[in-house]
């Protein structure tokens, strides 16, 4: 196949693939169907959603210590105003010991858990933690 024909075939393939990556109205498809609206609903079920997620997020959900949770707060994440829940906890390590407490932010989009942000020091600055005994009682 001549070089010009190869380039033309690649261009046609690229256009076909780009049409697959957009919805019918031309907007990109996202995992959470994030519409980018600033009036986000409060995540009423945040505690149960966090517990369900962390049961699989942690390598070993048994034996978590010093668990704390903060009420949902609104912060700008990725240029958009979102609710997030800050967590502080010490999971049991594979050697049976414990390290310094970890701080994570759980981001909510449209009232549902979207993802965990591991580097949460700045996002969680100034929040007040309360005990989160349910996280300490997780089982496999």
C-alpha positions as CSV (number, residue, x, y, z in Angstrom):
1,X,0.0,0.0,0.0
2,X,1.5,3.4,-1.0
3,X,2.4,5.8,1.9
4,X,-0.4,8.3,1.0
5,X,-3.0,5.5,1.1
6,X,-1.8,4.5,4.6
7,X,-2.1,8.0,5.9
8,X,-5.6,8.4,4.4
9,X,-6.6,5.1,6.0
10,X,-5.3,6.2,9.4
11,X,-7.2,9.5,9.1
12,X,-10.5,7.7,8.4
13,X,-9.9,5.3,11.3
14,X,-9.1,8.3,13.6
15,X,-12.4,10.0,12.6
16,X,-14.4,6.9,13.2
17,X,-12.8,6.4,16.7
18,X,-13.4,10.0,17.7
19,X,-17.1,9.6,16.9
20,X,-17.2,6.7,19.2
21,X,-15.8,8.8,22.1
22,X,-18.7,11.3,22.0
23,X,-22.3,11.0,22.8
24,X,-25.1,11.8,20.4
25,X,-25.1,15.5,21.3
26,X,-21.3,15.8,20.8
27,X,-20.4,15.9,24.5
28,X,-17.7,13.5,25.8
29,X,-18.9,10.5,27.7
30,X,-17.7,10.3,31.3
31,X,-17.7,7.6,33.9
32,X,-20.0,9.6,36.3
33,X,-21.9,11.4,33.6
34,X,-20.6,14.6,35.3
35,X,-22.7,17.4,33.8
36,X,-20.4,20.0,35.4
37,X,-23.2,21.7,37.3
38,X,-22.2,23.7,40.3
39,X,-25.4,23.0,42.3
40,X,-24.4,19.5,43.5
41,X,-26.8,17.6,45.8
42,X,-25.7,16.8,49.3
43,X,-24.5,13.2,49.5
44,X,-27.1,12.0,52.1
45,X,-25.8,8.4,52.2
46,X,-22.1,9.3,52.3
47,X,-21.3,7.1,55.3
48,X,-22.8,3.9,53.9
49,X,-21.2,4.6,50.5
50,X,-17.8,5.2,52.0
51,X,-18.0,2.0,54.0
52,X,-19.1,-0.1,51.0
53,X,-16.3,1.3,48.9
54,X,-13.5,1.0,51.6
55,X,-14.4,-2.6,52.1
56,X,-12.9,-3.2,48.7
57,X,-10.5,-0.3,48.5
58,X,-8.4,-1.5,51.5
59,X,-6.3,-4.6,50.9
60,X,-7.3,-5.7,54.4
61,X,-10.4,-3.9,55.8
62,X,-10.1,-5.7,59.1
63,X,-8.3,-3.9,62.0
64,X,-8.5,-0.3,60.9
65,X,-7.6,2.0,63.8
66,X,-8.0,5.7,64.6
67,X,-10.8,6.2,62.0
68,X,-12.3,9.6,61.7
69,X,-14.7,11.2,59.2
70,X,-15.6,14.8,58.5
71,X,-19.0,16.0,57.4
72,X,-19.2,16.6,53.6
73,X,-17.8,19.9,52.6
74,X,-17.8,21.7,49.3
75,X,-14.4,22.3,47.6
76,X,-13.3,23.1,44.1
77,X,-11.8,20.0,42.6
78,X,-10.7,20.0,38.9
79,X,-12.2,23.4,38.5
80,X,-15.7,22.3,39.7
81,X,-17.4,22.7,43.0
82,X,-18.0,19.3,44.5
83,X,-18.8,17.7,47.8
84,X,-16.1,15.7,49.4
85,X,-15.8,13.7,52.6
86,X,-12.4,13.6,54.4
87,X,-11.3,10.4,56.2
88,X,-8.4,9.8,58.5
89,X,-7.4,6.2,59.4
90,X,-4.6,3.7,60.0
91,X,-5.1,0.4,58.2
92,X,-3.4,-2.8,59.3
93,X,-0.4,-3.4,57.1
94,X,0.5,-6.8,55.6
95,X,3.2,-7.3,58.3
96,X,0.5,-6.8,61.0
97,X,1.8,-3.4,62.1
98,X,0.4,0.1,61.7
99,X,1.8,3.2,60.0
100,X,1.0,6.9,60.4
101,X,-2.7,7.7,59.8
102,X,-3.6,8.3,56.2
103,X,-5.8,11.1,55.0
104,X,-8.1,10.6,52.0
105,X,-10.8,12.7,50.4
106,X,-13.8,10.9,48.9
107,X,-15.3,12.9,46.0
108,X,-19.0,12.9,45.3
109,X,-20.6,13.8,42.0
110,X,-24.4,14.2,41.8
111,X,-24.7,12.8,45.3
112,X,-22.8,9.6,44.5
113,X,-19.3,8.4,45.4
114,X,-17.1,9.1,42.4
115,X,-13.5,8.5,43.5
116,X,-10.9,8.6,46.3
117,X,-8.2,11.3,46.2
118,X,-5.1,10.0,48.0
119,X,-3.2,13.3,48.3
120,X,-5.9,15.1,50.4
121,X,-3.9,17.3,52.8
122,X,-4.9,20.5,51.1
123,X,-8.5,19.5,50.3
124,X,-9.1,18.4,53.9
125,X,-7.3,21.3,55.6
126,X,-9.5,22.7,58.4
127,X,-12.1,20.0,58.6
128,X,-13.2,18.6,62.0
129,X,-13.0,14.9,62.3
130,X,-15.4,12.8,64.4
131,X,-14.9,9.1,65.3
132,X,-15.9,6.7,62.5
133,X,-16.3,3.4,64.5
134,X,-18.1,1.7,61.5
135,X,-14.8,1.9,59.5
136,X,-12.9,0.3,62.4
137,X,-15.5,-2.6,62.5
138,X,-15.3,-3.6,58.8
139,X,-14.9,-7.3,58.0
140,X,-14.0,-9.1,54.8
